Amino acid sequence: MGRLAVAGRFGVSVSSVIRRSNGSFEPKPQGRDTRSRHIEAHHGAVMDAFEEERDQSLEKLEARLARRGIAASNSALSRLFQHHGITRNKRPRTR
């Protein structure tokens, strides 16, 4: 299917139809987290620092990682924990 056919099918201009490098006209995926690559690269070090003191705030964990030379923000750490399904309850669960 050519650019003209794709443009006609979706009612857009021919110039807005772009062929990807693999020959497909399908759009790239959207809506995923593109900011966590840096912190994901240090996943092991983050988890080690987290396990040293599980009942710590994100600010303390951020400071602990900074001493190890890993720059991370509170939101990046929060997204990392959420992505891996790690809950950080600061007190025991109640019945």
PyMOL Python script that loads the backbone (N, CA, C, O; Angstrom):
from pymol import cmd

cmd.read_pdbstr("""\
ATOM      1  N   MET A   1       0.849  -1.162   0.000  1.00  0.00           N
ATOM      2  CA  MET A   1       0.000   0.000   0.000  1.00  0.00           C
ATOM      3  C   MET A   1       0.903   1.235   0.000  1.00  0.00           C
ATOM      4  O   MET A   1       1.781   1.349   0.856  1.00  0.00           O
ATOM      5  N   GLY A   2       0.710   2.141  -0.921  1.00  0.00           N
ATOM      6  CA  GLY A   2       1.541   3.325  -1.060  1.00  0.00           C
ATOM      7  C   GLY A   2       1.076   4.478  -0.201  1.00  0.00           C
ATOM      8  O   GLY A   2       0.035   4.410   0.453  1.00  0.00           O
ATOM      9  N   ARG A   3       1.863   5.535  -0.214  1.00  0.00           N
ATOM     10  CA  ARG A   3       1.546   6.716   0.592  1.00  0.00           C
ATOM     11  C   ARG A   3       0.224   7.344   0.183  1.00  0.00           C
ATOM     12  O   ARG A   3      -0.542   7.797   1.033  1.00  0.00           O
ATOM     13  N   LEU A   4      -0.046   7.372  -1.118  1.00  0.00           N
ATOM     14  CA  LEU A   4      -1.287   7.972  -1.604  1.00  0.00           C
ATOM     15  C   LEU A   4      -2.493   7.188  -1.095  1.00  0.00           C
ATOM     16  O   LEU A   4      -3.487   7.776  -0.668  1.00  0.00           O
ATOM     17  N   ALA A   5      -2.403   5.871  -1.142  1.00  0.00           N
ATOM     18  CA  ALA A   5      -3.509   5.035  -0.674  1.00  0.00           C
ATOM     19  C   ALA A   5      -3.720   5.186   0.828  1.00  0.00           C
ATOM     20  O   ALA A   5      -4.857   5.246   1.296  1.00  0.00           O
ATOM     21  N   VAL A   6      -2.620   5.247   1.584  1.00  0.00           N
ATOM     22  CA  VAL A   6      -2.727   5.411   3.033  1.00  0.00           C
ATOM     23  C   VAL A   6      -3.327   6.769   3.360  1.00  0.00           C
ATOM     24  O   VAL A   6      -4.180   6.870   4.242  1.00  0.00           O
ATOM     25  N   ALA A   7      -2.894   7.816   2.663  1.00  0.00           N
ATOM     26  CA  ALA A   7      -3.434   9.156   2.896  1.00  0.00           C
ATOM     27  C   ALA A   7      -4.926   9.197   2.587  1.00  0.00           C
ATOM     28  O   ALA A   7      -5.696   9.805   3.329  1.00  0.00           O
ATOM     29  N   GLY A   8      -5.336   8.557   1.499  1.00  0.00           N
ATOM     30  CA  GLY A   8      -6.753   8.527   1.149  1.00  0.00           C
ATOM     31  C   GLY A   8      -7.574   7.760   2.162  1.00  0.00           C
ATOM     32  O   GLY A   8      -8.688   8.163   2.498  1.00  0.00           O
ATOM     33  N   ARG A   9      -7.040   6.669   2.644  1.00  0.00           N
ATOM     34  CA  ARG A   9      -7.776   5.841   3.596  1.00  0.00           C
ATOM     35  C   ARG A   9      -8.035   6.576   4.904  1.00  0.00           C
ATOM     36  O   ARG A   9      -9.117   6.459   5.480  1.00  0.00           O
ATOM     37  N   PHE A  10      -7.041   7.338   5.378  1.00  0.00           N
ATOM     38  CA  PHE A  10      -7.178   7.998   6.667  1.00  0.00           C
ATOM     39  C   PHE A  10      -7.527   9.476   6.560  1.00  0.00           C
ATOM     40  O   PHE A  10      -7.652  10.157   7.578  1.00  0.00           O
ATOM     41  N   GLY A  11      -7.683   9.975   5.354  1.00  0.00           N
ATOM     42  CA  GLY A  11      -8.104  11.351   5.161  1.00  0.00           C
ATOM     43  C   GLY A  11      -7.078  12.381   5.590  1.00  0.00           C
ATOM     44  O   GLY A  11      -7.430  13.423   6.142  1.00  0.00           O
ATOM     45  N   VAL A  12      -5.817  12.096   5.340  1.00  0.00           N
ATOM     46  CA  VAL A  12      -4.752  13.034   5.674  1.00  0.00           C
ATOM     47  C   VAL A  12      -3.978  13.360   4.400  1.00  0.00           C
ATOM     48  O   VAL A  12      -4.161  12.718   3.366  1.00  0.00           O
ATOM     49  N   SER A  13      -3.108  14.372   4.491  1.00  0.00           N
ATOM     50  CA  SER A  13      -2.333  14.735   3.314  1.00  0.00           C
ATOM     51  C   SER A  13      -1.234  13.704   3.063  1.00  0.00           C
ATOM     52  O   SER A  13      -0.786  13.020   3.983  1.00  0.00           O
ATOM     53  N   VAL A  14      -0.815  13.605   1.825  1.00  0.00           N
ATOM     54  CA  VAL A  14       0.221  12.658   1.443  1.00  0.00           C
ATOM     55  C   VAL A  14       1.532  12.989   2.152  1.00  0.00           C
ATOM     56  O   VAL A  14       2.294  12.087   2.498  1.00  0.00           O
ATOM     57  N   SER A  15       1.798  14.276   2.370  1.00  0.00           N
ATOM     58  CA  SER A  15       3.058  14.664   3.014  1.00  0.00           C
ATOM     59  C   SER A  15       3.104  14.253   4.479  1.00  0.00           C
ATOM     60  O   SER A  15       4.189  14.165   5.054  1.00  0.00           O
ATOM     61  N   SER A  16       1.947  14.000   5.101  1.00  0.00           N
ATOM     62  CA  SER A  16       1.947  13.605   6.507  1.00  0.00           C
ATOM     63  C   SER A  16       2.119  12.103   6.692  1.00  0.00           C
ATOM     64  O   SER A  16       2.279  11.634   7.819  1.00  0.00           O
ATOM     65  N   VAL A  17       2.087  11.344   5.602  1.00  0.00           N
ATOM     66  CA  VAL A  17       2.268   9.894   5.679  1.00  0.00           C
ATOM     67  C   VAL A  17       3.754   9.597   5.539  1.00  0.00           C
ATOM     68  O   VAL A  17       4.375   9.924   4.527  1.00  0.00           O
ATOM     69  N   ILE A  18       4.309   8.976   6.564  1.00  0.00           N
ATOM     70  CA  ILE A  18       5.747   8.704   6.587  1.00  0.00           C
ATOM     71  C   ILE A  18       5.966   7.199   6.661  1.00  0.00           C
ATOM     72  O   ILE A  18       5.355   6.513   7.480  1.00  0.00           O
ATOM     73  N   ARG A  19       6.831   6.698   5.812  1.00  0.00           N
ATOM     74  CA  ARG A  19       7.177   5.281   5.824  1.00  0.00           C
ATOM     75  C   ARG A  19       8.319   5.093   6.818  1.00  0.00           C
ATOM     76  O   ARG A  19       9.342   5.774   6.747  1.00  0.00           O
ATOM     77  N   ARG A  20       8.127   4.172   7.732  1.00  0.00           N
ATOM     78  CA  ARG A  20       9.177   3.876   8.704  1.00  0.00           C
ATOM     79  C   ARG A  20      10.284   3.074   8.043  1.00  0.00           C
ATOM     80  O   ARG A  20      10.121   2.571   6.931  1.00  0.00           O
ATOM     81  N   SER A  21      11.397   2.959   8.724  1.00  0.00           N
ATOM     82  CA  SER A  21      12.564   2.292   8.144  1.00  0.00           C
ATOM     83  C   SER A  21      12.308   0.822   7.827  1.00  0.00           C
ATOM     84  O   SER A  21      12.983   0.243   6.976  1.00  0.00           O
ATOM     85  N   ASN A  22      11.334   0.216   8.510  1.00  0.00           N
ATOM     86  CA  ASN A  22      11.040  -1.187   8.222  1.00  0.00           C
ATOM     87  C   ASN A  22      10.017  -1.346   7.092  1.00  0.00           C
ATOM     88  O   ASN A  22       9.590  -2.464   6.801  1.00  0.00           O
ATOM     89  N   GLY A  23       9.625  -0.246   6.459  1.00  0.00           N
ATOM     90  CA  GLY A  23       8.697  -0.302   5.339  1.00  0.00           C
ATOM     91  C   GLY A  23       7.234  -0.226   5.735  1.00  0.00           C
ATOM     92  O   GLY A  23       6.356  -0.285   4.875  1.00  0.00           O
ATOM     93  N   SER A  24       6.963  -0.096   7.010  1.00  0.00           N
ATOM     94  CA  SER A  24       5.591  -0.069   7.507  1.00  0.00           C
ATOM     95  C   SER A  24       5.105   1.376   7.647  1.00  0.00           C
ATOM     96  O   SER A  24       5.897   2.288   7.885  1.00  0.00           O
ATOM     97  N   PHE A  25       3.810   1.566   7.499  1.00  0.00           N
ATOM     98  CA  PHE A  25       3.204   2.879   7.703  1.00  0.00           C
ATOM     99  C   PHE A  25       2.579   2.988   9.097  1.00  0.00           C
ATOM    100  O   PHE A  25       2.018   4.029   9.439  1.00  0.00           O
ATOM    101  N   GLU A  26       2.669   1.932   9.901  1.00  0.00           N
ATOM    102  CA  GLU A  26       2.057   1.961  11.225  1.00  0.00           C
ATOM    103  C   GLU A  26       2.779   2.974  12.113  1.00  0.00           C
ATOM    104  O   GLU A  26       3.996   3.134  12.017  1.00  0.00           O
ATOM    105  N   PRO A  27       2.033   3.649  12.967  1.00  0.00           N
ATOM    106  CA  PRO A  27       2.668   4.636  13.841  1.00  0.00           C
ATOM    107  C   PRO A  27       3.508   3.952  14.916  1.00  0.00           C
ATOM    108  O   PRO A  27       3.290   2.789  15.254  1.00  0.00           O
ATOM    109  N   LYS A  28       4.461   4.694  15.438  1.00  0.00           N
ATOM    110  CA  LYS A  28       5.255   4.187  16.545  1.00  0.00           C
ATOM    111  C   LYS A  28       4.398   4.167  17.801  1.00  0.00           C
ATOM    112  O   LYS A  28       3.459   4.954  17.917  1.00  0.00           O
ATOM    113  N   PRO A  29       4.703   3.285  18.739  1.00  0.00           N
ATOM    114  CA  PRO A  29       3.924   3.262  19.981  1.00  0.00           C
ATOM    115  C   PRO A  29       4.091   4.559  20.746  1.00  0.00           C
ATOM    116  O   PRO A  29       5.167   5.158  20.740  1.00  0.00           O
ATOM    117  N   GLN A  30       3.025   4.993  21.404  1.00  0.00           N
ATOM    118  CA  GLN A  30       3.058   6.223  22.170  1.00  0.00           C
ATOM    119  C   GLN A  30       2.579   5.962  23.587  1.00  0.00           C
ATOM    120  O   GLN A  30       1.961   4.935  23.869  1.00  0.00           O
ATOM    121  N   GLY A  31       2.867   6.892  24.462  1.00  0.00           N
ATOM    122  CA  GLY A  31       2.336   6.843  25.804  1.00  0.00           C
ATOM    123  C   GLY A  31       3.167   6.040  26.782  1.00  0.00           C
ATOM    124  O   GLY A  31       2.748   5.884  27.928  1.00  0.00           O
ATOM    125  N   ARG A  32       4.290   5.536  26.405  1.00  0.00           N
ATOM    126  CA  ARG A  32       5.090   4.780  27.363  1.00  0.00           C
ATOM    127  C   ARG A  32       6.094   5.715  28.034  1.00  0.00           C
ATOM    128  O   ARG A  32       6.318   6.841  27.588  1.00  0.00           O
ATOM    129  N   ASP A  33       6.675   5.230  29.089  1.00  0.00           N
ATOM    130  CA  ASP A  33       7.642   6.019  29.836  1.00  0.00           C
ATOM    131  C   ASP A  33       8.962   6.045  29.086  1.00  0.00           C
ATOM    132  O   ASP A  33       9.578   5.000  28.873  1.00  0.00           O
ATOM    133  N   THR A  34       9.397   7.221  28.689  1.00  0.00           N
ATOM    134  CA  THR A  34      10.656   7.336  27.960  1.00  0.00           C
ATOM    135  C   THR A  34      11.751   7.958  28.821  1.00  0.00           C
ATOM    136  O   THR A  34      12.878   8.139  28.361  1.00  0.00           O
ATOM    137  N   ARG A  35      11.418   8.287  30.080  1.00  0.00           N
ATOM    138  CA  ARG A  35      12.371   8.997  30.919  1.00  0.00           C
ATOM    139  C   ARG A  35      13.129   8.089  31.878  1.00  0.00           C
ATOM    140  O   ARG A  35      14.062   8.551  32.534  1.00  0.00           O
ATOM    141  N   SER A  36      12.764   6.818  31.983  1.00  0.00           N
ATOM    142  CA  SER A  36      13.343   5.982  33.025  1.00  0.00           C
ATOM    143  C   SER A  36      14.531   5.152  32.561  1.00  0.00           C
ATOM    144  O   SER A  36      15.033   4.328  33.326  1.00  0.00           O
ATOM    145  N   ARG A  37      14.988   5.342  31.345  1.00  0.00           N
ATOM    146  CA  ARG A  37      16.118   4.541  30.856  1.00  0.00           C
ATOM    147  C   ARG A  37      17.353   4.710  31.725  1.00  0.00           C
ATOM    148  O   ARG A  37      18.062   3.741  31.999  1.00  0.00           O
ATOM    149  N   HIS A  38      17.612   5.939  32.161  1.00  0.00           N
ATOM    150  CA  HIS A  38      18.808   6.206  32.973  1.00  0.00           C
ATOM    151  C   HIS A  38      18.748   5.438  34.293  1.00  0.00           C
ATOM    152  O   HIS A  38      19.711   4.768  34.664  1.00  0.00           O
ATOM    153  N   ILE A  39      17.637   5.532  34.992  1.00  0.00           N
ATOM    154  CA  ILE A  39      17.534   4.892  36.297  1.00  0.00           C
ATOM    155  C   ILE A  39      17.429   3.372  36.158  1.00  0.00           C
ATOM    156  O   ILE A  39      17.902   2.638  37.026  1.00  0.00           O
ATOM    157  N   GLU A  40      16.811   2.896  35.071  1.00  0.00           N
ATOM    158  CA  GLU A  40      16.728   1.452  34.837  1.00  0.00           C
ATOM    159  C   GLU A  40      18.109   0.843  34.633  1.00  0.00           C
ATOM    160  O   GLU A  40      18.331  -0.321  34.966  1.00  0.00           O
ATOM    161  N   ALA A  41      19.037   1.623  34.087  1.00  0.00           N
ATOM    162  CA  ALA A  41      20.398   1.131  33.892  1.00  0.00           C
ATOM    163  C   ALA A  41      21.088   0.865  35.225  1.00  0.00           C
ATOM    164  O   ALA A  41      22.028   0.074  35.292  1.00  0.00           O
ATOM    165  N   HIS A  42      20.621   1.527  36.289  1.00  0.00           N
ATOM    166  CA  HIS A  42      21.203   1.373  37.627  1.00  0.00           C
ATOM    167  C   HIS A  42      20.269   0.608  38.559  1.00  0.00           C
ATOM    168  O   HIS A  42      20.332   0.780  39.776  1.00  0.00           O
ATOM    169  N   HIS A  43      19.412  -0.228  38.003  1.00  0.00           N
ATOM    170  CA  HIS A  43      18.404  -0.932  38.796  1.00  0.00           C
ATOM    171  C   HIS A  43      19.030  -1.712  39.950  1.00  0.00           C
ATOM    172  O   HIS A  43      18.528  -1.656  41.073  1.00  0.00           O
ATOM    173  N   GLY A  44      20.103  -2.430  39.694  1.00  0.00           N
ATOM    174  CA  GLY A  44      20.744  -3.229  40.737  1.00  0.00           C
ATOM    175  C   GLY A  44      21.264  -2.376  41.886  1.00  0.00           C
ATOM    176  O   GLY A  44      21.078  -2.722  43.053  1.00  0.00           O
ATOM    177  N   ALA A  45      21.915  -1.264  41.560  1.00  0.00           N
ATOM    178  CA  ALA A  45      22.445  -0.376  42.596  1.00  0.00           C
ATOM    179  C   ALA A  45      21.324   0.286  43.384  1.00  0.00           C
ATOM    180  O   ALA A  45      21.441   0.474  44.595  1.00  0.00           O
ATOM    181  N   VAL A  46      20.245   0.638  42.707  1.00  0.00           N
ATOM    182  CA  VAL A  46      19.101   1.246  43.394  1.00  0.00           C
ATOM    183  C   VAL A  46      18.491   0.247  44.369  1.00  0.00           C
ATOM    184  O   VAL A  46      18.166   0.603  45.502  1.00  0.00           O
ATOM    185  N   MET A  47      18.335  -0.989  43.937  1.00  0.00           N
ATOM    186  CA  MET A  47      17.740  -2.000  44.805  1.00  0.00           C
ATOM    187  C   MET A  47      18.659  -2.315  45.986  1.00  0.00           C
ATOM    188  O   MET A  47      18.177  -2.559  47.092  1.00  0.00           O
ATOM    189  N   ASP A  48      19.966  -2.313  45.766  1.00  0.00           N
ATOM    190  CA  ASP A  48      20.902  -2.526  46.879  1.00  0.00           C
ATOM    191  C   ASP A  48      20.769  -1.414  47.916  1.00  0.00           C
ATOM    192  O   ASP A  48      20.723  -1.679  49.117  1.00  0.00           O
ATOM    193  N   ALA A  49      20.707  -0.172  47.446  1.00  0.00           N
ATOM    194  CA  ALA A  49      20.558   0.969  48.350  1.00  0.00           C
ATOM    195  C   ALA A  49      19.203   0.922  49.055  1.00  0.00           C
ATOM    196  O   ALA A  49      19.095   1.310  50.218  1.00  0.00           O
ATOM    197  N   PHE A  50      18.192   0.459  48.369  1.00  0.00           N
ATOM    198  CA  PHE A  50      16.858   0.356  48.957  1.00  0.00           C
ATOM    199  C   PHE A  50      16.823  -0.727  50.024  1.00  0.00           C
ATOM    200  O   PHE A  50      16.203  -0.542  51.072  1.00  0.00           O
ATOM    201  N   GLU A  51      17.477  -1.854  49.774  1.00  0.00           N
ATOM    202  CA  GLU A  51      17.468  -2.967  50.722  1.00  0.00           C
ATOM    203  C   GLU A  51      18.275  -2.662  51.980  1.00  0.00           C
ATOM    204  O   GLU A  51      18.033  -3.267  53.024  1.00  0.00           O
ATOM    205  N   GLU A  52      19.232  -1.732  51.900  1.00  0.00           N
ATOM    206  CA  GLU A  52      20.009  -1.379  53.090  1.00  0.00           C
ATOM    207  C   GLU A  52      19.111  -0.842  54.197  1.00  0.00           C
ATOM    208  O   GLU A  52      19.332  -1.123  55.375  1.00  0.00           O
ATOM    209  N   GLU A  53      18.116  -0.083  53.821  1.00  0.00           N
ATOM    210  CA  GLU A  53      17.152   0.464  54.786  1.00  0.00           C
ATOM    211  C   GLU A  53      15.813   0.586  54.074  1.00  0.00           C
ATOM    212  O   GLU A  53      15.542   1.581  53.402  1.00  0.00           O
ATOM    213  N   ARG A  54      14.981  -0.435  54.227  1.00  0.00           N
ATOM    214  CA  ARG A  54      13.720  -0.482  53.475  1.00  0.00           C
ATOM    215  C   ARG A  54      12.746   0.614  53.903  1.00  0.00           C
ATOM    216  O   ARG A  54      11.930   1.069  53.102  1.00  0.00           O
ATOM    217  N   ASP A  55      12.832   1.035  55.156  1.00  0.00           N
ATOM    218  CA  ASP A  55      11.888   2.045  55.653  1.00  0.00           C
ATOM    219  C   ASP A  55      12.523   3.435  55.551  1.00  0.00           C
ATOM    220  O   ASP A  55      12.745   4.102  56.561  1.00  0.00           O
ATOM    221  N   GLN A  56      12.808   3.859  54.326  1.00  0.00           N
ATOM    222  CA  GLN A  56      13.405   5.173  54.109  1.00  0.00           C
ATOM    223  C   GLN A  56      12.567   5.954  53.116  1.00  0.00           C
ATOM    224  O   GLN A  56      11.844   5.377  52.304  1.00  0.00           O
ATOM    225  N   SER A  57      12.671   7.249  53.187  1.00  0.00           N
ATOM    226  CA  SER A  57      11.937   8.093  52.252  1.00  0.00           C
ATOM    227  C   SER A  57      12.664   8.116  50.913  1.00  0.00           C
ATOM    228  O   SER A  57      13.822   7.711  50.812  1.00  0.00           O
ATOM    229  N   LEU A  58      11.971   8.592  49.898  1.00  0.00           N
ATOM    230  CA  LEU A  58      12.598   8.725  48.590  1.00  0.00           C
ATOM    231  C   LEU A  58      13.746   9.731  48.640  1.00  0.00           C
ATOM    232  O   LEU A  58      14.738   9.579  47.926  1.00  0.00           O
ATOM    233  N   GLU A  59      13.613  10.765  49.487  1.00  0.00           N
ATOM    234  CA  GLU A  59      14.665  11.761  49.617  1.00  0.00           C
ATOM    235  C   GLU A  59      15.944  11.135  50.175  1.00  0.00           C
ATOM    236  O   GLU A  59      17.044  11.439  49.712  1.00  0.00           O
ATOM    237  N   LYS A  60      15.794  10.255  51.176  1.00  0.00           N
ATOM    238  CA  LYS A  60      16.969   9.583  51.742  1.00  0.00           C
ATOM    239  C   LYS A  60      17.588   8.637  50.724  1.00  0.00           C
ATOM    240  O   LYS A  60      18.810   8.548  50.613  1.00  0.00           O
ATOM    241  N   LEU A  61      16.753   7.939  49.992  1.00  0.00           N
ATOM    242  CA  LEU A  61      17.266   7.030  48.970  1.00  0.00           C
ATOM    243  C   LEU A  61      17.977   7.815  47.873  1.00  0.00           C
ATOM    244  O   LEU A  61      19.024   7.395  47.380  1.00  0.00           O
ATOM    245  N   GLU A  62      17.407   8.950  47.496  1.00  0.00           N
ATOM    246  CA  GLU A  62      18.035   9.811  46.486  1.00  0.00           C
ATOM    247  C   GLU A  62      19.413  10.282  46.960  1.00  0.00           C
ATOM    248  O   GLU A  62      20.365  10.284  46.180  1.00  0.00           O
ATOM    249  N   ALA A  63      19.527  10.682  48.231  1.00  0.00           N
ATOM    250  CA  ALA A  63      20.799  11.128  48.790  1.00  0.00           C
ATOM    251  C   ALA A  63      21.804   9.970  48.849  1.00  0.00           C
ATOM    252  O   ALA A  63      22.986  10.150  48.556  1.00  0.00           O
ATOM    253  N   ARG A  64      21.329   8.800  49.224  1.00  0.00           N
ATOM    254  CA  ARG A  64      22.206   7.620  49.296  1.00  0.00           C
ATOM    255  C   ARG A  64      22.757   7.287  47.907  1.00  0.00           C
ATOM    256  O   ARG A  64      23.934   6.956  47.766  1.00  0.00           O
ATOM    257  N   LEU A  65      21.911   7.374  46.895  1.00  0.00           N
ATOM    258  CA  LEU A  65      22.358   7.098  45.523  1.00  0.00           C
ATOM    259  C   LEU A  65      23.316   8.188  45.032  1.00  0.00           C
ATOM    260  O   LEU A  65      24.260   7.899  44.298  1.00  0.00           O
ATOM    261  N   ALA A  66      23.074   9.434  45.434  1.00  0.00           N
ATOM    262  CA  ALA A  66      23.959  10.528  45.025  1.00  0.00           C
ATOM    263  C   ALA A  66      25.365  10.314  45.573  1.00  0.00           C
ATOM    264  O   ALA A  66      26.349  10.621  44.899  1.00  0.00           O
ATOM    265  N   ARG A  67      25.464   9.785  46.804  1.00  0.00           N
ATOM    266  CA  ARG A  67      26.788   9.491  47.373  1.00  0.00           C
ATOM    267  C   ARG A  67      27.496   8.402  46.574  1.00  0.00           C
ATOM    268  O   ARG A  67      28.725   8.327  46.584  1.00  0.00           O
ATOM    269  N   ARG A  68      26.740   7.568  45.891  1.00  0.00           N
ATOM    270  CA  ARG A  68      27.324   6.509  45.056  1.00  0.00           C
ATOM    271  C   ARG A  68      27.545   6.980  43.615  1.00  0.00           C
ATOM    272  O   ARG A  68      28.031   6.217  42.780  1.00  0.00           O
ATOM    273  N   GLY A  69      27.193   8.220  43.329  1.00  0.00           N
ATOM    274  CA  GLY A  69      27.418   8.774  41.994  1.00  0.00           C
ATOM    275  C   GLY A  69      26.287   8.527  41.022  1.00  0.00           C
ATOM    276  O   GLY A  69      26.480   8.638  39.811  1.00  0.00           O
ATOM    277  N   ILE A  70      25.100   8.191  41.530  1.00  0.00           N
ATOM    278  CA  ILE A  70      23.940   7.938  40.665  1.00  0.00           C
ATOM    279  C   ILE A  70      22.942   9.067  40.872  1.00  0.00           C
ATOM    280  O   ILE A  70      22.405   9.238  41.966  1.00  0.00           O
ATOM    281  N   ALA A  71      22.695   9.835  39.819  1.00  0.00           N
ATOM    282  CA  ALA A  71      21.731  10.937  39.889  1.00  0.00           C
ATOM    283  C   ALA A  71      20.342  10.396  39.621  1.00  0.00           C
ATOM    284  O   ALA A  71      20.090   9.777  38.587  1.00  0.00           O
ATOM    285  N   ALA A  72      19.436  10.638  40.573  1.00  0.00           N
ATOM    286  CA  ALA A  72      18.054  10.175  40.425  1.00  0.00           C
ATOM    287  C   ALA A  72      17.137  11.142  41.150  1.00  0.00           C
ATOM    288  O   ALA A  72      17.481  11.662  42.212  1.00  0.00           O
ATOM    289  N   SER A  73      15.978  11.377  40.575  1.00  0.00           N
ATOM    290  CA  SER A  73      14.999  12.250  41.212  1.00  0.00           C
ATOM    291  C   SER A  73      13.965  11.397  41.949  1.00  0.00           C
ATOM    292  O   SER A  73      13.871  10.187  41.744  1.00  0.00           O
ATOM    293  N   ASN A  74      13.199  12.055  42.805  1.00  0.00           N
ATOM    294  CA  ASN A  74      12.137  11.345  43.519  1.00  0.00           C
ATOM    295  C   ASN A  74      11.155  10.705  42.551  1.00  0.00           C
ATOM    296  O   ASN A  74      10.742   9.560  42.735  1.00  0.00           O
ATOM    297  N   SER A  75      10.786  11.456  41.518  1.00  0.00           N
ATOM    298  CA  SER A  75       9.798  10.932  40.574  1.00  0.00           C
ATOM    299  C   SER A  75      10.359   9.760  39.779  1.00  0.00           C
ATOM    300  O   SER A  75       9.629   8.815  39.481  1.00  0.00           O
ATOM    301  N   ALA A  76      11.646   9.805  39.431  1.00  0.00           N
ATOM    302  CA  ALA A  76      12.248   8.685  38.700  1.00  0.00           C
ATOM    303  C   ALA A  76      12.281   7.435  39.569  1.00  0.00           C
ATOM    304  O   ALA A  76      12.009   6.335  39.087  1.00  0.00           O
ATOM    305  N   LEU A  77      12.613   7.598  40.850  1.00  0.00           N
ATOM    306  CA  LEU A  77      12.617   6.458  41.760  1.00  0.00           C
ATOM    307  C   LEU A  77      11.208   5.913  41.952  1.00  0.00           C
ATOM    308  O   LEU A  77      11.000   4.700  41.989  1.00  0.00           O
ATOM    309  N   SER A  78      10.253   6.808  42.073  1.00  0.00           N
ATOM    310  CA  SER A  78       8.862   6.385  42.227  1.00  0.00           C
ATOM    311  C   SER A  78       8.394   5.594  41.012  1.00  0.00           C
ATOM    312  O   SER A  78       7.746   4.557  41.156  1.00  0.00           O
ATOM    313  N   ARG A  79       8.721   6.083  39.804  1.00  0.00           N
ATOM    314  CA  ARG A  79       8.341   5.358  38.585  1.00  0.00           C
ATOM    315  C   ARG A  79       9.029   4.000  38.508  1.00  0.00           C
ATOM    316  O   ARG A  79       8.423   3.027  38.059  1.00  0.00           O
ATOM    317  N   LEU A  80      10.293   3.921  38.942  1.00  0.00           N
ATOM    318  CA  LEU A  80      11.022   2.662  38.932  1.00  0.00           C
ATOM    319  C   LEU A  80      10.337   1.640  39.837  1.00  0.00           C
ATOM    320  O   LEU A  80      10.126   0.493  39.442  1.00  0.00           O
ATOM    321  N   PHE A  81       9.991   2.063  41.054  1.00  0.00           N
ATOM    322  CA  PHE A  81       9.323   1.147  41.971  1.00  0.00           C
ATOM    323  C   PHE A  81       7.955   0.726  41.441  1.00  0.00           C
ATOM    324  O   PHE A  81       7.571  -0.438  41.549  1.00  0.00           O
ATOM    325  N   GLN A  82       7.233   1.669  40.875  1.00  0.00           N
ATOM    326  CA  GLN A  82       5.914   1.353  40.337  1.00  0.00           C
ATOM    327  C   GLN A  82       6.030   0.388  39.163  1.00  0.00           C
ATOM    328  O   GLN A  82       5.237  -0.547  39.049  1.00  0.00           O
ATOM    329  N   HIS A  83       7.005   0.606  38.295  1.00  0.00           N
ATOM    330  CA  HIS A  83       7.202  -0.246  37.122  1.00  0.00           C
ATOM    331  C   HIS A  83       7.514  -1.687  37.520  1.00  0.00           C
ATOM    332  O   HIS A  83       7.070  -2.625  36.858  1.00  0.00           O
ATOM    333  N   HIS A  84       8.274  -1.863  38.597  1.00  0.00           N
ATOM    334  CA  HIS A  84       8.665  -3.202  39.031  1.00  0.00           C
ATOM    335  C   HIS A  84       7.729  -3.776  40.098  1.00  0.00           C
ATOM    336  O   HIS A  84       7.980  -4.859  40.627  1.00  0.00           O
ATOM    337  N   GLY A  85       6.654  -3.054  40.412  1.00  0.00           N
ATOM    338  CA  GLY A  85       5.663  -3.566  41.359  1.00  0.00           C
ATOM    339  C   GLY A  85       6.156  -3.620  42.794  1.00  0.00           C
ATOM    340  O   GLY A  85       5.715  -4.471  43.566  1.00  0.00           O
ATOM    341  N   ILE A  86       7.061  -2.730  43.162  1.00  0.00           N
ATOM    342  CA  ILE A  86       7.608  -2.695  44.513  1.00  0.00           C
ATOM    343  C   ILE A  86       6.829  -1.655  45.306  1.00  0.00           C
ATOM    344  O   ILE A  86       6.760  -0.487  44.925  1.00  0.00           O
ATOM    345  N   THR A  87       6.244  -2.098  46.416  1.00  0.00           N
ATOM    346  CA  THR A  87       5.518  -1.164  47.270  1.00  0.00           C
ATOM    347  C   THR A  87       6.431  -0.740  48.403  1.00  0.00           C
ATOM    348  O   THR A  87       7.224  -1.536  48.906  1.00  0.00           O
ATOM    349  N   ARG A  88       6.319   0.491  48.792  1.00  0.00           N
ATOM    350  CA  ARG A  88       7.159   1.042  49.846  1.00  0.00           C
ATOM    351  C   ARG A  88       6.293   1.521  50.981  1.00  0.00           C
ATOM    352  O   ARG A  88       6.225   2.724  51.230  1.00  0.00           O
ATOM    353  N   ASN A  89       5.630   0.628  51.677  1.00  0.00           N
ATOM    354  CA  ASN A  89       4.808   1.034  52.797  1.00  0.00           C
ATOM    355  C   ASN A  89       5.700   1.400  53.971  1.00  0.00           C
ATOM    356  O   ASN A  89       6.596   0.643  54.342  1.00  0.00           O
ATOM    357  N   LYS A  90       5.447   2.565  54.552  1.00  0.00           N
ATOM    358  CA  LYS A  90       6.290   3.057  55.631  1.00  0.00           C
ATOM    359  C   LYS A  90       5.858   2.492  56.989  1.00  0.00           C
ATOM    360  O   LYS A  90       6.551   2.715  57.982  1.00  0.00           O
ATOM    361  N   ARG A  91       4.762   1.785  57.062  1.00  0.00           N
ATOM    362  CA  ARG A  91       4.330   1.185  58.317  1.00  0.00           C
ATOM    363  C   ARG A  91       3.703  -0.171  58.013  1.00  0.00           C
ATOM    364  O   ARG A  91       3.305  -0.433  56.878  1.00  0.00           O
ATOM    365  N   PRO A  92       3.617  -1.025  59.013  1.00  0.00           N
ATOM    366  CA  PRO A  92       3.038  -2.363  58.770  1.00  0.00           C
ATOM    367  C   PRO A  92       1.584  -2.254  58.317  1.00  0.00           C
ATOM    368  O   PRO A  92       0.867  -1.332  58.705  1.00  0.00           O
ATOM    369  N   ARG A  93       1.174  -3.185  57.515  1.00  0.00           N
ATOM    370  CA  ARG A  93      -0.208  -3.202  57.050  1.00  0.00           C
ATOM    371  C   ARG A  93      -1.138  -3.550  58.196  1.00  0.00           C
ATOM    372  O   ARG A  93      -0.787  -4.348  59.066  1.00  0.00           O
ATOM    373  N   THR A  94      -2.311  -2.961  58.202  1.00  0.00           N
ATOM    374  CA  THR A  94      -3.284  -3.256  59.256  1.00  0.00           C
ATOM    375  C   THR A  94      -4.353  -4.172  58.692  1.00  0.00           C
ATOM    376  O   THR A  94      -4.540  -4.269  57.479  1.00  0.00           O
ATOM    377  N   ARG A  95      -5.041  -4.834  59.589  1.00  0.00           N
ATOM    378  CA  ARG A  95      -6.092  -5.752  59.163  1.00  0.00           C
ATOM    379  C   ARG A  95      -7.305  -5.027  58.662  1.00  0.00           C
ATOM    380  O   ARG A  95      -8.282  -5.660  58.265  1.00  0.00           O
TER     381      ARG A  95
END
""", "prot")
cmd.dss("prot")
cmd.show_as("cartoon", "prot")
cmd.util.cbc("prot")
cmd.orient("prot")
